[in-house]
Amino acid sequence: MANSGVTHPVTAVLLNYRGYDTLLEIAVLLLALLAILAVAGDAPAAPPRAAHPVLQTLARLAAPLMVVVAVYLLWAGASDRVVPFRRAAVLAAAAVLLHLVGLLPGWRRPPLRLRVGMAAGFALFLVVAAGLLTQGALLQYPPAWAGVLILLIESGLTVSLALILAGLFLFLAREEGT
C-alpha cells in the first residue's frame, strides 16, 4: 500500500492494482456513446424547455456548487474512496439539471472540442499505460511517480467521463416524435 501513491485502499486498488478493469470500463462507456452517435442519425436536438424561473434560478445556483463538489471529490480522492465515476456523475448531473430546466440544449452532434474531451481521458490513460510498459509491466506505477500519475489519470477521467455521461443523456434528448 505504501507504494501505491495514494492513502485510501479503494483508490489504490481501482487505479493501481485493477487498472485494467478501470481502463476497460472507460472504453465500454466511450464505445456506448459512439454507438449512440452512430445510430442517432440526424434527428434534431431537443430545444431547451423553458421551466419556471424559480427552478432556473435554483439550477443556476446548484450547478456551480456541483462543480465545486466534484473538484472537492477530486482533491479528496487520494485519501478517500472517491473514484472518477462519482466525480463525473456529479458533473454530468449538473449538465442534466441545466438541460431539464431549459438552460442547456440537447446535443445533436458533438463539436470537435467535445469529442476530444470525451476521448481525452481514455487516451491519457492509454498514453500513461504505454509509457509504463517501457518499464516491463502495464499499469505498474513507479513508487516515486504513482501519486502524480494517478492524479493525472483521475483528473482526465473525471472530465471525460462527465462528458460521456452527460452525452449519453443529452444525445438522447431528441425532439419528440423523432
C-alpha positions in Angstrom: 0.0 0.0 0.0 2.9 2.4 0.7 4.0 2.1 -2.9 0.5 2.8 -4.4 0.8 6.6 -4.4 -2.5 7.1 -2.5 -3.6 6.6 1.1 -7.0 5.1 0.6 -7.1 1.4 -0.2 -10.1 1.6 -2.6 -8.5 4.2 -4.7 -5.2 2.3 -4.7 -7.0 -0.9 -5.8 -9.1 0.7 -8.5 -6.3 2.7 -10.2 -3.2 0.9 -9.2 -3.9 -2.7 -8.8 -7.0 -3.1 -11.0 -6.1 -0.5 -13.6 -7.1 -2.9 -16.4 -10.7 -3.0 -15.2 -10.9 0.7 -15.0 -9.3 1.1 -18.4 -11.8 -1.3 -19.9 -14.8 0.3 -18.1 -13.9 3.7 -19.7 -13.5 2.0 -23.1 -17.0 0.5 -22.8 -18.7 3.8 -21.9 -16.9 5.5 -24.8 -18.0 2.8 -27.2 -21.6 3.0 -25.9 -21.5 6.7 -26.7 -20.0 6.2 -30.1 -22.7 3.6 -30.8 -25.4 6.1 -29.9 -23.8 8.7 -32.1 -23.6 6.2 -35.0 -27.3 5.2 -34.8 -28.7 8.5 -33.8 -28.9 9.8 -37.3 -29.6 13.5 -37.9 -32.6 13.9 -35.7 -32.8 17.4 -34.4 -31.7 18.0 -30.8 -34.4 18.9 -28.4 -34.8 22.6 -27.9 -34.5 23.7 -24.3 -37.8 23.7 -22.5 -38.4 26.8 -20.5 -39.0 25.9 -16.9 -40.4 28.1 -14.1 -38.0 31.0 -13.4 -37.6 29.8 -9.8 -36.4 26.4 -11.0 -34.0 28.0 -13.4 -32.6 30.2 -10.7 -32.1 27.2 -8.4 -30.4 25.3 -11.2 -28.1 28.3 -11.9 -27.1 28.3 -8.2 -26.8 24.5 -7.9 -24.7 23.8 -11.0 -21.7 25.8 -9.8 -22.0 24.1 -6.4 -22.0 20.7 -8.1 -18.8 21.7 -9.9 -17.2 22.7 -6.6 -18.3 19.3 -5.1 -16.7 17.4 -8.0 -13.4 19.4 -7.6 -13.5 18.7 -3.8 -14.1 15.0 -4.5 -11.0 15.1 -6.8 -9.0 16.7 -4.1 -10.2 14.1 -1.5 -9.7 11.2 -3.9 -6.2 10.3 -2.7 -7.3 9.9 0.9 -10.9 8.8 0.5 -12.6 6.1 -1.6 -13.8 8.6 -4.3 -13.4 7.2 -7.8 -13.6 9.1 -11.1 -17.1 7.8 -11.8 -18.6 9.5 -8.8 -17.0 12.9 -9.6 -18.0 12.5 -13.2 -21.6 11.6 -12.2 -21.8 14.9 -10.2 -20.6 16.9 -13.2 -22.9 15.1 -15.6 -25.8 15.6 -13.2 -25.1 19.3 -13.4 -25.4 19.2 -17.2 -28.6 17.2 -17.0 -30.1 19.5 -14.4 -29.4 22.5 -16.7 -31.0 20.7 -19.6 -34.1 19.8 -17.7 -34.7 23.4 -16.7 -34.1 24.6 -20.2 -30.7 26.2 -19.8 -28.8 23.7 -21.9 -30.0 22.3 -25.2 -29.8 18.7 -26.2 -26.7 17.8 -28.2 -27.1 16.9 -31.8 -23.6 16.2 -32.9 -20.7 17.0 -30.6 -18.3 19.6 -31.9 -14.6 18.7 -32.1 -13.7 20.1 -28.7 -16.4 17.9 -27.0 -15.2 14.8 -29.0 -11.6 15.5 -27.9 -12.8 15.9 -24.3 -14.7 12.7 -24.4 -11.8 10.7 -25.7 -9.0 12.6 -23.8 -9.3 10.7 -20.5 -9.2 7.3 -22.2 -6.3 8.5 -24.4 -4.4 9.8 -21.4 -4.9 6.5 -19.6 -3.5 4.7 -22.7 -0.5 7.0 -23.0 0.4 6.5 -19.4 -0.1 2.7 -19.7 2.1 2.7 -22.8 4.8 4.8 -21.1 4.8 2.4 -18.1 5.0 -0.6 -20.5 8.6 0.5 -21.2 9.4 -0.5 -17.6 8.2 -4.0 -18.2 4.7 -4.1 -16.9 1.5 -2.5 -18.0 0.0 -0.1 -15.4 2.6 -0.8 -12.8 3.4 2.7 -11.5 6.9 3.5 -10.2 6.5 4.4 -6.5 8.0 7.8 -6.9 5.5 8.8 -9.6 2.5 6.8 -8.6 0.6 9.6 -6.8 1.2 12.1 -9.6 0.2 9.6 -12.4 -2.9 8.5 -10.5 -4.0 12.2 -10.0 -3.3 12.9 -13.7 -5.3 9.9 -14.8 -8.2 10.6 -12.4 -8.4 14.3 -13.5 -8.6 13.3 -17.1 -11.0 10.5 -16.5 -13.3 12.8 -14.5 -13.7 15.3 -17.3 -14.0 12.7 -20.0 -16.5 10.6 -18.0 -18.6 13.6 -17.2 -18.8 14.5 -20.9 -19.6 10.9 -21.8 -22.3 10.5 -19.1 -23.8 13.9 -20.0 -23.6 13.0 -23.6 -25.4 9.7 -23.1 -28.3 11.7 -21.7 -28.1 14.9 -23.9 -27.7 13.0 -27.2 -30.8 11.0 -26.4 -32.7 14.2 -25.6 -34.3 14.4 -29.1 -37.2 16.2 -30.5 -40.4 14.2 -29.6 -41.7 12.2 -32.4 -38.2 11.5 -34.0 
